[in-house]
């Protein structure tokens, strides 16, 4: 199994910055990428950013140029640096990995990000 523990998040004014962290433990050898998703009230959960084991990254169009995903392999931790935040970035953010060994997704506990206008 894989355990994901998130930290960070909070309340910030528009234009501000926040950083989320997600520490993975357990059968981390069985994952090939780490993702950040978000879910705003009344909306579906959406993929925000992905980083693969080789360091390749992908971003949703809505966050390109503002968010940066990175990882510290030694600490098995993935980060999401969020700059130039907008009120529409308000959501609960979730760390996610897929374990090929277990054939399932694992999710962090969720981190509330609120951006005030």
Number of C-alpha atoms within 10 A of each C-alpha: 12 19 16 21 17 21 16 15 20 14 14 18 14 17 14 14 18 18 17 21 22 26 18 22 15 10 13 16 11 16 17 14 18 23 24 25 19 22 19 16 9 6 9 9 15 14 18 22 23 24 21 15 12 8 12 11 16 16 19 13 9 11 17 12 11 14 20 19 24 19 19 10 10 6 10 13 18 24 23 23 15 21 17 15 23 20 15 13 20 20 21 18 26 26 29 22 23 19 19 12 12 13 9 10 12 17 18 20 16 22 20 18 23 20 21 16 11
